[in-house]
Amino acid sequence: MEIRQCENTNPIKLALGQGVRRLHVSAAFNAKAKVSMSRFEPSNYVSYEKLNENVNIVRKRLNRPLTLSEKIVYGHLDDPVGQDIARGHTYLRLRPDRVAMQDATAQMAMLQFISSGLPCVAVPSTIHCDHLIEAQIGGAKDLARAKDINAEVYNFLASAGAKYGVGFWKPGSGIIHQIILENYAYPGVLLIGTDSHTPNGGGLGSICIGVGGADAVDVMAGIPWELKCPKVIGVKLTGKLSGWTSPKDVILKVAGILTVKGGTGAIVEYHGPGVDSISCTGMATICNMGAEIGATTSVFPYNHRMKTYLEKTGRGDIASLADHYADLLVPDPGCEYDSIVEINLDELKPHINGPFTPDLAHPMADIGATAAKNGWPLEVKVGLIGSCTNSSYEDMGRSASVAKQALDKGLKCKAAFTITPGSEQIRATIERDGYSKILGDVGGMVLANACGPCIGQWDRRDVKKGEKNTIVTSYNRNFTARNDANPATHAFVASPEIVTALAIAGTLDFNPEVDYLTAANGEKFKLEPPSADELPKLDFDPGQDTYQHPPAEGGSKLRVDVSPTSTRLQLLEPFDKWAGGDLEDLQVLIKVKGKCTTDHISAAGPWLKFRGHLDNISNNMLIGAVNIENDGINKIKNQLTGEYGGVPDVARHYKANGLSWVVVGDDNYGEGSSREHAALEPRHLGGRCIIVKSFARIHETNLKKQGMLPLTFQIPADYDKIRPDDKISIKGLANFTPGKPLSAVVKHSDGSKDDFQLNHTFNETQIEWFQAGSALNRMKELQ
């Protein structure tokens, strides 16, 4: 901040005072202006001055109070003076402060960045190795095996990071979102991450948004990043959390209210007096799982809980600066939300959500009867705590509090029990403070600091595939087969302390608020509500140093090699440009029935190893989607041969024969992960268009980035007119303009036709991506 010498009427001079006091306070102001964004990037500074300047410009233009999310988003506008701003309508051009990538998505992001031809990233960026570590027999051995199996990928990411100026968090560091919370998130920052649970950082007053790798490449290339101006949903919290009710129950309740698509196109902004009863990491849990309601992101206002967390994680200087700009980091009085949800925390009860979808919410008091009614297995086979959603020091402490009560009564878990620390810092600290021993003594196995079973990286062997069973987790998603690749597994989501209690009891119909356990001596007893410190009394134990700095001298002389015979990595070839005419006679590849998440479109689990090799991973394209013709999975009719085959195989056959194709889908198509492979694979195998009732935000953008046409039925019932053997022509592309629908001509095999309108959300820049063949192609045209 610059303090100018001027007349006494200058308000800054009046505030600073005269003489010695003025010099002292002025020095303090200047010192505050040079606060580093993180200890890993000492020359990149927090810039609240610029944020404040932009917010004042926009507030004056709009002539109204701003919500917190508006302040942070509009405060990062590329052109705050000229940008057209209309919530839910216009596209904003933004300048994010930083980029974060997890290892499964970083491979494709870095391959795309290499293709751009640029020498170095334009903003601070990091890679985090957390997705490729399979849970099998325990943390240390699983980590060692992962380092061996994935050596080629880790070496590629480490060398690419060094060459292009990207920080590299080695395998074993922890889960990307926990690392961001501990080191990079701070109130008012705008961060994009190539993972759908990037919103975790909202617990620290950040706007953190999940994106595909191509979006990350834009930001790393210094190009303004586009986001449709979000609506703002307000969640007003009153009362106070207590007893068995936890922060997780807030988002489980919200998911039940808003459903998996209720937050689409909106930022969820929590506010009200109840906020102060939630820890910083608890707020992060709520924001993290906001991805399950389709929200662009979620955020909490700056408060003393965030300040304490910043100080405890070695960032007291950022906390002091945030205190100075506190009014900037909370909503303006009188600001208006597009809709409001109110939750009284005094009345909120523990919840458990599932199975098969994260918005099927049940109070714990009801789950037993509901499960019995629906035929869900009551025996809990496995309880799993941790993940990016719930692996904080407080989470582990509250779980250990429950476990200690059982141990004191001579009990251990009836179910198998696993613990996933969120970071090396959490692992080392809970080990030092005795939590790990308690959780181990009650029957738990501590897994590696990684995503593990939450994303399907779980070598589960206690049940056979197809065997109906129940698991309970403190994770965020419970889509069919997500955790263990078994479609008969009924996965339920709850808080870590509830999961721990259920693992001890061994049955889903145990409500710890009212039900009794039987001690080893036959005595009946109730578990007391858990209690634990929000943060360690001692400082965090950082554990092992797992961070690789980019070389100070730059990476221009370094090489990044990709073997042409590798099965894990493959350099990218540009997609073909639009030919200039309408898309004629696209063959319907598959008409998808019901829910189709990115797990259905591009499965994770064992397929993660191919995330850097587009051709190999394309062999999983849509293998989980349900074909409406026969209710089959990965079984569609090849219209050229008349035979049935797997979806990727038929797509490859069509492509080899010059036949482009289209996918037809249902509501909220592409829900779930940010994985852009779900968009890359259809493009690679000859797809041109995806026509659905509605899209999830990230997937729709990812499709646009790769030169695909994501279109929606203007009349949703037109979905019913399409038959699995139809050919569809997309008309109007010569006059493709924002806001103007395209039309479809559907030719049926009996010679009849149907015509209908298709909507799109393309703006002018995105139409240029389509015409160039991809956003990356367009970037290279503009260089």
C-alpha positions in Angstrom: 0.0 0.0 0.0 1.3 3.4 -0.9 0.9 6.2 1.6 1.0 9.6 -0.1 2.1 12.9 1.5 -0.7 15.3 1.1 -2.8 17.9 2.9 -4.3 17.2 6.4 -7.7 16.5 4.9 -6.4 13.2 3.5 -8.4 10.5 5.5 -5.5 8.1 5.5 -3.2 10.7 7.0 -5.8 11.6 9.6 -6.2 7.9 10.5 -2.5 7.4 10.8 -1.8 10.4 13.0 1.3 12.6 13.2 4.9 12.3 14.0 6.3 9.1 15.6 3.0 7.4 15.7 2.4 8.2 12.1 5.7 6.6 11.1 5.1 3.6 13.2 1.6 2.9 11.9 2.6 3.7 8.3 5.4 1.1 8.6 2.8 -1.4 9.9 0.5 -0.6 6.9 3.4 -1.1 4.5 4.5 -4.3 6.2 0.9 -5.6 5.9 0.9 -4.8 2.2 3.7 -7.3 1.7 2.2 -10.5 3.2 3.1 -13.6 1.1 0.2 -15.8 -0.2 2.1 -18.8 1.2 5.5 -19.7 2.7 6.2 -21.6 -0.5 5.9 -18.5 -2.7 7.4 -15.6 -0.7 7.3 -13.2 -3.6 3.6 -13.6 -4.4 1.6 -11.3 -2.1 -2.0 -11.1 -0.8 -3.6 -8.2 -2.5 -6.6 -7.0 -0.5 -6.0 -3.5 -1.9 -6.7 -4.6 -5.4 -9.7 -6.7 -4.3 -11.1 -3.7 -2.4 -10.6 -1.4 -5.3 -12.4 -3.7 -7.7 -15.3 -4.3 -5.2 -15.8 -0.5 -4.7 -16.0 -0.1 -8.5 -18.6 -2.8 -8.9 -20.6 -1.8 -5.8 -20.8 1.7 -7.2 -21.8 0.4 -10.6 -24.5 -1.9 -9.3 -25.6 0.6 -6.6 -26.5 -2.1 -4.1 -24.9 -4.1 -1.2 -22.9 -7.2 -2.3 -22.9 -10.7 -0.9 -19.5 -12.1 0.2 -19.2 -14.3 -2.8 -20.0 -11.4 -5.1 -17.2 -9.4 -3.4 -14.6 -12.1 -4.0 -15.8 -13.1 -7.5 -16.3 -9.5 -8.8 -13.2 -8.4 -7.0 -11.2 -10.7 -9.4 -12.8 -9.4 -12.6 -10.5 -8.8 -15.4 -12.4 -5.6 -16.3 -14.4 -4.4 -13.3 -15.4 -1.2 -15.1 -16.7 -2.7 -18.3 -17.8 -6.2 -17.3 -21.5 -6.9 -17.9 -22.8 -8.4 -14.6 -26.1 -10.2 -14.3 -26.4 -13.1 -11.8 -27.3 -16.3 -13.6 -26.9 -14.8 -17.1 -23.7 -13.2 -18.2 -20.2 -14.7 -18.4 -17.6 -13.2 -16.2 -13.9 -12.9 -17.2 -11.9 -13.5 -14.0 -8.3 -13.5 -12.9 -7.9 -16.3 -10.3 -5.0 -16.0 -7.8 -3.8 -19.6 -8.1 -4.3 -23.1 -9.5 -4.2 -26.5 -7.8 -4.3 -29.9 -9.5 -4.5 -33.4 -8.2 -2.4 -36.1 -9.8 -5.1 -37.9 -11.8 -6.3 -34.6 -13.5 -2.9 -32.9 -13.5 -1.6 -35.4 -16.0 -4.0 -34.2 -18.7 -3.8 -30.6 -17.6 0.0 -30.6 -17.9 -0.1 -32.4 -21.2 -2.4 -29.7 -22.4 -0.1 -27.0 -21.0 2.8 -28.6 -22.8 0.8 -28.5 -26.0 0.2 -24.8 -25.5 3.9 -24.1 -26.1 4.2 -21.7 -23.2 7.4 -21.6 -21.1 6.1 -21.1 -17.6 2.9 -20.8 -15.6 1.6 -17.3 -15.1 0.1 -17.8 -11.6 1.2 -19.8 -8.6 0.2 -23.4 -9.3 0.6 -26.8 -7.5 0.3 -30.5 -8.2 -0.8 -32.9 -5.4 -0.3 -36.6 -5.5 -3.3 -38.1 -3.8 -5.4 -40.1 -6.2 -3.2 -42.9 -7.4 -2.6 -44.6 -4.0 -4.7 -47.8 -3.6 -5.9 -48.8 -0.1 -5.0 -52.4 0.5 -3.1 -53.4 3.6 -2.1 -50.1 5.4 -0.6 -46.7 4.9 3.2 -47.2 4.7 3.0 -50.4 2.5 0.3 -49.0 0.3 2.3 -45.8 -0.3 5.5 -47.7 -1.1 3.6 -49.9 -3.6 2.0 -46.8 -5.2 5.4 -45.1 -5.6 6.6 -48.2 -7.5 3.5 -48.8 -9.7 3.1 -45.1 -10.6 6.8 -44.1 -10.8 6.5 -43.1 -14.5 3.5 -40.8 -13.8 5.1 -39.3 -10.6 8.3 -38.6 -12.5 6.4 -36.9 -15.3 4.5 -34.7 -13.0 7.6 -33.8 -10.9 9.6 -33.0 -14.0 6.8 -31.1 -15.7 6.3 -29.1 -12.5 10.0 -28.3 -12.3 10.1 -27.2 -16.0 7.0 -25.0 -15.9 7.3 -23.5 -12.4 4.6 -25.7 -10.6 5.1 -26.7 -7.0 4.9 -30.5 -6.5 3.5 -32.3 -3.5 4.9 -35.8 -3.5 2.8 -38.9 -2.8 2.2 -39.2 0.9 1.7 -35.5 1.3 -2.0 -35.8 1.7 -5.2 -35.0 0.0 -5.2 -31.9 -2.2 -8.0 -30.1 -0.4 -6.5 -30.6 3.0 -3.1 -29.3 1.8 -4.8 -26.3 0.3 -6.6 -25.5 3.5 -3.4 -25.8 5.5 -1.2 -23.8 3.2 -2.9 -21.9 0.3 -6.5 -21.0 1.1 -7.1 -17.7 2.9 -10.0 -15.3 3.1 -10.8 -13.6 -0.2 -8.5 -15.7 -2.4 -9.9 -17.0 -5.8 -8.5 -20.4 -6.5 -9.5 -22.9 -9.1 -8.7 -26.6 -8.8 -9.0 -29.6 -11.1 -11.2 -31.5 -8.6 -14.8 -31.1 -7.9 -14.3 -30.8 -4.1 -12.0 -27.8 -4.5 -14.8 -25.8 -2.7 -13.4 -27.2 0.6 -11.4 -23.9 0.8 -14.6 -22.0 1.4 -14.2 -23.0 5.0 -11.4 -20.4 5.1 -13.4 -17.7 3.4 -12.0 -18.5 0.0 -13.8 -18.8 -3.3 -12.4 -22.1 -4.5 -14.0 -23.6 -7.7 -13.6 -27.0 -9.2 -12.8 -27.1 -13.0 -11.5 -29.2 -15.7 -7.9 -29.3 -16.8 -8.5 -27.1 -19.8 -9.8 -24.3 -17.5 -6.6 -24.7 -15.4 -4.5 -24.3 -18.5 -6.2 -21.0 -19.3 -5.4 -19.6 -15.9 -1.8 -21.0 -15.9 -1.4 -19.4 -19.4 -2.5 -16.0 -18.0 -5.7 -15.9 -20.0 -8.8 -14.6 -18.2 -11.0 -17.5 -17.0 -14.7 -17.6 -17.8 -17.4 -18.4 -15.3 -21.2 -17.9 -15.8 -22.1 -15.2 -13.2 -23.3 -17.3 -10.3 -26.6 -16.8 -8.5 -26.2 -16.8 -4.7 -28.1 -19.1 -2.4 -28.0 -17.9 1.2 -28.1 -20.5 4.0 -28.8 -18.7 7.3 -27.6 -20.6 10.3 -29.1 -19.9 13.8 -28.6 -21.6 17.1 -25.5 -23.6 18.0 -24.1 -27.1 17.2 -24.0 -29.4 20.2 -24.0 -33.1 21.3 -23.8 -35.6 18.4 -24.7 -33.0 15.8 -21.7 -32.0 13.7 -20.8 -29.7 10.8 -21.3 -32.7 8.5 -25.0 -32.8 9.5 -25.5 -29.2 8.2 -24.5 -30.2 4.6 -26.3 -33.6 4.8 -29.5 -31.6 5.7 -28.9 -29.0 3.0 -28.3 -31.8 0.4 -31.7 -33.3 1.4 -33.4 -29.9 0.9 -31.7 -28.8 -2.3 -31.0 -32.2 -4.0 -28.1 -33.0 -6.2 -28.9 -30.3 -8.7 -30.5 -27.6 -6.5 -27.2 -25.6 -6.3 -26.4 -25.7 -10.0 -25.3 -22.3 -11.3 -25.1 -20.9 -7.8 -22.7 -20.2 -5.0 -24.0 -21.2 -1.5 -23.2 -18.6 1.0 -23.5 -19.4 4.7 -24.2 -16.6 7.2 -26.0 -15.9 10.4 -25.3 -16.2 14.1 -24.9 -20.0 13.9 -21.7 -19.7 11.9 -19.6 -18.9 14.9 -20.4 -22.3 16.5 -18.6 -24.1 13.7 -14.9 -24.6 13.5 -12.9 -23.6 10.5 -12.3 -27.2 9.4 -16.0 -27.9 10.1 -16.9 -25.0 7.7 -14.6 -26.6 5.2 -16.5 -29.9 5.5 -19.7 -28.2 4.7 -18.2 -26.4 1.7 -16.5 -29.5 0.5 -19.7 -31.5 0.2 -21.5 -28.6 -1.4 -20.3 -30.1 -4.6 -23.0 -32.8 -4.1 -25.8 -30.3 -4.6 -24.2 -29.0 -7.9 -23.1 -25.7 -6.4 -20.4 -23.7 -8.2 -18.8 -23.4 -4.7 -19.7 -22.6 -1.1 -18.2 -20.0 1.3 -18.3 -18.8 4.9 -17.6 -15.2 6.1 -14.3 -14.4 7.8 -14.5 -14.9 11.6 -12.4 -15.7 14.7 -12.5 -19.4 13.9 -10.7 -18.8 10.6 -8.3 -16.4 12.3 -7.4 -19.1 14.9 -6.8 -21.7 12.2 -4.6 -19.3 10.2 -2.5 -18.6 13.2 -2.2 -22.3 14.1 -1.1 -23.2 10.6 1.7 -20.6 10.6 -0.2 -17.8 8.8 -0.7 -15.2 11.5 0.4 -12.5 9.2 -2.4 -13.2 6.8 -4.9 -13.3 9.7 -3.7 -9.8 10.8 -4.1 -8.5 7.3 -7.5 -10.1 7.1 -8.5 -8.4 10.4 -7.6 -5.0 8.8 -9.8 -5.8 5.8 -12.5 -7.6 7.8 -15.4 -5.6 6.2 -14.3 -6.8 2.8 -14.4 -10.4 3.8 -18.0 -10.6 5.0 -21.3 -9.8 3.2 -22.5 -6.2 3.1 -25.4 -5.4 5.4 -28.7 -5.6 3.4 -27.3 -7.8 0.6 -29.9 -9.9 -1.2 -29.8 -13.6 -2.0 -31.6 -15.3 -4.9 -33.1 -17.8 -2.4 -32.6 -18.5 1.3 -32.5 -21.7 3.3 -32.7 -21.4 7.1 -31.4 -24.1 9.5 -31.7 -23.9 13.3 -28.6 -25.7 14.6 -30.3 -26.1 18.0 -32.9 -28.3 16.4 -30.6 -30.1 13.8 -30.2 -33.8 14.5 -27.5 -36.2 13.3 -28.1 -37.4 9.7 -27.1 -40.2 7.4 -27.5 -39.9 3.7 -27.9 -42.7 1.1 -27.7 -45.2 -0.4 -26.6 -44.5 -4.0 -27.1 -40.8 -3.9 -25.8 -38.1 -1.5 -29.0 -36.2 -1.3 -31.2 -39.0 0.2 -31.2 -37.6 3.7 -32.4 -39.4 6.8 -32.3 -38.4 10.5 -30.4 -41.1 12.4 -33.6 -41.7 14.4 -35.3 -42.9 11.2 -32.7 -44.8 9.3 -33.3 -48.2 10.9 -37.0 -48.3 10.0 -36.3 -46.9 6.6 -33.7 -49.5 5.9 -36.0 -52.3 7.0 -38.8 -51.0 4.8 -36.6 -50.8 1.7 -34.6 -54.0 2.3 -31.3 -52.3 2.8 -28.8 -54.5 4.7 -28.7 -53.5 8.4 -25.3 -55.1 9.1 -22.5 -52.6 8.7 -19.6 -54.4 7.0 -17.1 -51.5 7.0 -16.9 -48.0 8.5 -14.6 -45.6 6.8 -13.6 -42.2 8.2 -11.3 -39.5 6.8 -11.2 -38.3 3.2 -11.0 -34.7 1.9 -14.3 -34.0 3.6 -13.7 -35.1 7.1 -10.1 -35.7 8.1 -9.3 -32.7 10.3 -7.7 -32.8 13.7 -11.1 -32.1 15.2 -12.8 -34.9 13.2 -10.1 -37.4 14.3 -10.4 -36.3 17.9 -14.2 -36.6 18.0 -14.0 -40.1 16.5 -11.3 -41.0 19.0 -13.6 -39.7 21.8 -16.2 -42.2 20.7 -13.7 -45.1 20.3 -12.2 -44.5 23.7 -15.6 -44.9 25.4 -16.0 -48.3 23.7 -12.5 -49.4 24.6 -13.1 -48.4 28.3 -16.0 -50.8 28.2 -14.0 -53.6 26.6 -15.5 -53.3 23.2 -14.0 -53.1 19.7 -15.6 -52.5 16.3 -17.9 -55.2 15.0 -17.4 -53.8 11.5 -14.1 -53.4 9.7 -12.8 -49.8 10.3 -10.5 -47.6 8.3 -9.0 -44.2 9.0 -7.7 -41.9 6.3 -5.6 -38.9 7.5 -6.1 -35.9 5.3 -2.5 -34.8 5.2 0.9 -35.8 6.5 0.6 -33.0 9.0 -2.7 -34.5 10.4 -1.2 -38.0 10.4 1.9 -36.9 12.3 -0.2 -34.8 14.8 -2.8 -37.5 15.6 -0.1 -40.0 16.0 1.8 -37.7 18.5 -1.4 -36.9 20.4 -2.6 -40.5 20.8 -5.6 -40.5 18.5 -4.1 -43.0 16.1 -3.5 -45.5 18.9 -7.0 -45.2 20.2 -8.5 -45.7 16.7 -6.1 -48.6 16.0 -6.9 -50.2 19.4 -10.7 -50.2 18.7 -10.0 -52.1 15.5 -9.1 -49.4 12.9 -6.5 -49.5 10.2 -4.8 -46.3 9.3 -4.5 -45.9 5.5 -2.2 -43.7 3.5 -2.6 -39.9 3.4 -4.6 -40.1 0.2 -8.0 -40.3 -1.3 -8.2 -44.1 -1.2 -11.6 -45.7 -0.9 -13.4 -42.4 -1.3 -12.6 -42.4 -5.0 -12.6 -46.2 -5.6 -9.0 -46.7 -4.8 -9.8 -49.7 -2.5 -8.8 -53.3 -3.0 -11.7 -54.6 -1.1 -11.8 -58.3 -0.5 -14.4 -58.9 2.3 -17.3 -59.3 0.0 -17.7 -60.6 -3.6 -18.8 -58.3 -6.4 -22.6 -58.4 -6.6 -23.0 -59.3 -2.9 -25.5 -57.0 -1.2 -23.9 -55.2 1.8 -23.8 -51.9 3.7 -20.9 -49.6 4.4 -20.9 -46.2 6.1 -18.4 -43.5 5.4 -17.5 -39.9 6.3 -16.9 -39.3 2.6 -18.9 -37.0 0.2 -20.2 -39.3 -2.5 -21.9 -42.6 -2.5 -22.8 -43.2 -6.2 -23.4 -46.8 -7.2 -20.1 -48.8 -7.1 -18.1 -45.6 -6.4 -16.1 -46.9 -3.4 -15.5 -50.5 -4.2 -16.7 -51.2 -7.7 -19.6 -53.3 -6.3 -23.0 -52.1 -7.6 -24.7 -54.0 -4.7 -22.8 -52.0 -2.0 -25.2 -49.7 -0.2 -23.0 -46.8 0.9 -24.2 -44.3 3.4 -22.6 -40.9 4.3 -22.4 -39.5 7.9 -20.1 -37.7 10.2 -16.9 -39.4 11.3 -18.2 -39.8 14.9 -21.5 -41.4 13.7 -19.5 -43.7 11.4 -17.3 -44.7 14.3 -20.3 -45.4 16.5 -21.9 -47.5 13.7 -18.7 -49.4 13.2 -18.6 -50.2 16.9 -22.3 -51.3 17.0 -22.0 -53.1 13.7 -25.5 -52.2 12.6 -27.2 -49.4 10.7 -30.1 -49.1 13.0 -28.0 -48.0 16.0 -28.8 -44.4 17.1 -26.1 -43.3 19.6 -28.3 -40.6 20.9 -30.8 -43.1 22.4 -29.6 -46.7 22.0 -27.4 -48.7 24.3 -24.4 -50.9 23.8 -23.5 -54.0 25.9 -20.1 -53.8 27.6 -17.8 -56.8 27.8 -19.1 -57.4 31.4 -22.7 -57.4 30.2 -23.4 -53.9 31.4 -25.7 -51.7 29.2 -24.3 -48.3 28.5 -24.8 -45.3 26.2 -22.1 -43.5 24.4 -21.7 -39.9 25.5 -21.6 -37.2 22.9 -18.1 -36.8 21.5 -15.9 -34.0 22.5 -12.4 -32.9 21.1 -10.2 -30.0 20.7 -10.8 -27.9 17.5 -7.0 -27.6 17.0 -4.1 -29.2 18.8 -2.9 -27.6 22.0 0.6 -28.0 20.8 1.6 -26.8 17.4 0.8 -29.1 14.5 3.6 -31.7 13.8 4.4 -31.2 10.1 5.7 -34.7 9.7 7.9 -35.5 6.7 8.9 -32.7 4.2 7.1 -33.8 1.1 7.2 -30.6 -1.1 9.3 -30.0 -4.1 9.9 -26.4 -5.0 10.3 -25.4 -8.7 14.0 -24.6 -9.4 14.8 -20.9 -8.5 16.6 -20.5 -11.8 13.6 -21.6 -13.9 13.1 -24.8 -15.9 14.0 -23.7 -19.5 16.9 -26.2 -19.7 14.9 -29.1 -18.3 13.2 -31.8 -20.4 10.0 -33.6 -19.9 10.0 -36.9 -21.8 7.0 -39.0 -22.7 7.9 -42.4 -24.2 5.9 -43.2 -27.4 5.5 -46.7 -26.1 4.1 -45.8 -22.7 0.7 -47.2 -21.6 0.4 -44.5 -18.9 1.2 -41.2 -20.8 0.5 -40.0 -24.3 1.2 -36.6 -25.8 -1.9 -35.0 -27.2 -2.8 -34.5 -30.9 -5.0 -31.5 -31.7 -8.7 -32.3 -32.4 -10.0 -31.5 -35.8 -11.7 -28.2 -36.6 -15.3 -27.7 -37.3 -15.8 -28.4 -41.0 -18.1 -25.3 -41.5 -21.5 -26.9 -42.0 -24.2 -28.6 -40.1 -23.6 -31.9 -38.4 -25.5 -34.4 -40.5 -26.8 -37.9 -39.6 -25.0 -38.4 -36.3 -25.7 -41.9 -35.1 -27.2 -42.3 -31.6 -24.4 -44.2 -29.8 -26.4 -44.7 -26.6 -29.6 -43.2 -25.1 -28.8 -43.1 -21.4 -31.5 -43.9 -18.9 -31.5 -42.1 -15.5 -28.6 -40.8 -13.5 -25.4 -40.5 -15.4 -22.5 -39.1 -13.4 -18.9 -38.7 -14.5 -18.3 -42.0 -12.7 -20.6 -43.6 -15.3 -19.0 -41.7 -18.2 -15.3 -42.2 -17.1 -14.9 -44.6 -14.2 -12.2 -44.1 -11.6 -10.7 -46.8 -9.5 -8.4 -49.0 -11.6 -8.8 -46.7 -14.6 -7.0 -43.9 -12.8 -3.7 -45.3 -14.0 -4.6 -44.3 -17.6 -5.5 -40.7 -16.8 -2.4 -39.5 -18.8 -3.1 -41.7 -21.8 -6.2 -40.6 -23.7 -6.5 -43.5 -26.0 -6.2 -46.1 -23.2 -8.6 -44.5 -20.8 -11.1 -44.0 -23.6 -11.7 -47.8 -23.2 -13.9 -46.9 -20.1 -16.1 -44.4 -21.9 -19.7 -44.7 -20.7 -19.2 -48.3 -19.5 -21.3 -47.5 -16.4 -24.2 -45.9 -18.2 -27.6 -47.6 -18.4 -28.8 -48.2 -22.0 -32.5 -47.4 -22.2 -33.0 -50.0 -25.0 -32.2 -53.0 -22.8 -31.4 -51.7 -19.3 -28.0 -53.1 -20.0 -24.6 -51.6 -18.9 -21.9 -51.4 -21.5 -24.1 -53.3 -24.0 -25.3 -51.4 -27.0 -26.2 -52.3 -30.6 -23.7 -51.5 -33.4 -26.0 -50.1 -36.1 -23.4 -50.9 -38.8 -23.1 -54.6 -37.9 -26.3 -55.4 -36.0 -24.2 -56.9 -33.2 -24.1 -55.9 -29.6 -20.9 -54.7 -28.0 -19.3 -52.4 -25.4 -19.9 -48.7 -25.7 -16.2 -47.8 -26.4 -15.8 -50.7 -28.9 -18.9 -49.6 -30.9 -17.7 -45.9 -30.8 -14.3 -46.9 -32.1 -15.9 -48.9 -34.9 -18.1 -46.0 -35.9 -15.1 -43.7 -35.9 -13.0 -46.1 -38.0 -15.9 -46.1 -40.5 -16.2 -42.3 -40.6 -19.5 -42.2 -38.7 -19.8 -39.4 -36.1 -22.1 -40.0 -33.2 -24.2 -38.4 -30.5 -25.1 -39.4 -26.9 -28.6 -38.7 -25.6 -29.0 -38.3 -21.8 -31.3 -37.5 -18.9 -31.3 -34.8 -16.1 -28.1 -33.4 -14.5 -25.9 -35.3 -16.9 -22.2 -35.3 -15.8 -23.0 -34.8 -12.1 -20.0 -35.5 -9.8 -16.3 -35.2 -10.4 -14.6 -32.5 -12.4 -12.8 -35.1 -14.5 -12.5 -33.7 -18.0 -11.7 -37.2 -19.3 -15.5 -37.6 -19.4 -15.4 -34.9 -22.1 -12.1 -35.8 -23.8 -13.1 -39.5 -24.4 -16.3 -38.9 -26.4 -14.4 -36.3 -28.5 -11.5 -38.7 -29.0 -13.7 -41.6 -30.1 -15.7 -39.6 -32.7 -18.5 -38.0 -30.7 -19.7 -34.6 -31.8 -22.7 -33.8 -29.6 -24.3 -34.6 -26.2 -28.1 -33.9 -26.0 -29.7 -34.1 -22.6 -32.4 -32.7 -20.4 -29.9 -30.8 -18.3 -26.2 -30.7 -17.5 -24.0 -30.4 -14.4 -22.0 -27.2 -14.6 -18.4 -28.5 -14.8 -19.1 -31.2 -17.3 -21.0 -28.9 -19.6 -17.9 -26.5 -19.6 -15.5 -29.4 -20.1 -17.4 -30.6 -23.2 -17.3 -27.0 -24.7 -13.5 -26.9 -24.0 -13.0 -30.0 -26.1 -15.0 -28.8 -29.1 -18.1 -30.9 -28.3 -21.7 -29.5 -28.5 -23.5 -29.9 -25.2 -27.2 -29.2 -26.0 -30.4 -29.4 -24.0 -33.9 -30.3 -25.1 -36.0 -27.1 -25.2 -38.9 -29.3 -24.3 -37.6 -32.0 -22.0 -40.3 -34.5 -23.1 -38.5 -34.5 -26.6 -36.1 -36.9 -24.9 -38.9 -39.6 -25.3 -39.0 -39.1 -29.1 -35.5 -40.4 -29.6 -35.0 -44.1 -30.4 -31.7 -45.9 -29.9 -31.2 -46.5 -33.6 -32.0 -42.9 -34.7 -29.8 -40.6 -36.7 -29.8 -36.9 -35.7 -28.7 -33.8 -37.7 -27.9 -30.6 -35.9 -29.0 -27.6 -37.9 -28.1 -23.9 -37.7 -24.4 -24.1 -37.0 -23.6 -21.6 -39.8 -25.4 -19.0 -37.8 -24.3 -20.3 -34.4 -24.8 -17.4 -32.0 -25.3 -16.9 -28.2 -28.9 -17.3 -27.1 -30.1 -18.6 -30.4 -31.3 -22.3 -30.3 -30.1 -24.9 -32.7 -32.5 -27.4 -34.3 -32.5 -31.1 -34.5 -33.8 -33.3 -37.3 -34.3 -36.9 -36.1 -34.5 -39.7 -38.7 -36.1 -42.9 -37.5 -35.4 -46.3 -39.0 -39.0 -46.6 -40.2 -38.6 -43.5 -42.4 -40.5 -41.0 -40.1 -38.9 -37.9 -38.7 -39.1 -35.6 -35.7 -38.0 -32.0 -35.4 -37.3 -30.0 -32.3 -35.3 -27.2 -30.8 -32.1 -27.5 -28.8 -30.9 -24.9 -26.3 -27.3 -24.1 -25.6 -25.3 -21.8 -23.2 -22.4 -21.0 -25.5 -21.1 -17.4 -25.5 -19.1 -15.9 -28.4 -15.7 -17.1 -27.0 -17.0 -20.6 -26.5 -18.4 -20.7 -30.1 -14.8 -19.9 -31.2 -13.6 -23.0 -29.2 -16.1 -25.1 -31.1 -15.1 -23.7 -34.5 -11.4 -24.1 -33.7 -12.0 -27.7 -32.6 -11.1 -27.0 -28.9 -10.2 -24.3 -26.5 -6.6 -25.3 -26.7 -6.7 -25.1 -30.5 -8.1 -21.6 -30.2 -5.4 -20.6 -27.7 -2.7 -21.6 -30.1 -4.4 -19.7 -33.0 -4.2 -16.5 -30.8 -0.6 -16.8 -29.9 
